[in-house]
Amino acid sequence: MKIINPKIQTTEEIVASLLINKKKQYTESAHAEIFSRLIVTIKDFNDKAERLEKVMLLLAVVQVVLAILQIFLAT
């Protein structure tokens, strides 16, 4: 029987193989690969959220500056 490498499978293929393959070695490799992909996805999400957070902070600072200017220009 051919040994399946989870690293070259799609996530859907891994899940399908886990449902039918009862070999312990494949199961452990597949779980490790799934968790690795999950960690990468979470890191990517956090990086994007961090960039967005910086933009939101900059916009908040600009809004405060504009509000202060509006107060001083109104007097």
PEFEN-V137561 format. One record per backbone hydrogen bond with DSSP energy under -1.0 kcal/mol. NH is the residue of the N-H (numbers start at 1). CO is the residue of the C=O. Records with the same first field share a line. If there is no record, write none. Layout:
NH=CO ; CO
This chain:
8=5
9=6
14=10
15=11
16=12
17=13
18=14
19=15
20=16
21=17
27=23
28=24
29=25
30=26
31=27
32=28
33=29
34=30
35=31
36=32
37=33
38=34
39=35
40=36
41=37
42=38
43=39
44=40
45=41
46=42
47=43
48=44
49=45
50=46
51=47
52=48
53=49
54=50
55=51
56=52
57=53
58=54
59=55
60=56
61=57
62=58
63=59
64=60
65=61
66=62
67=63
68=64
69=65
70=66
71=67
72=68
73=69
74=70
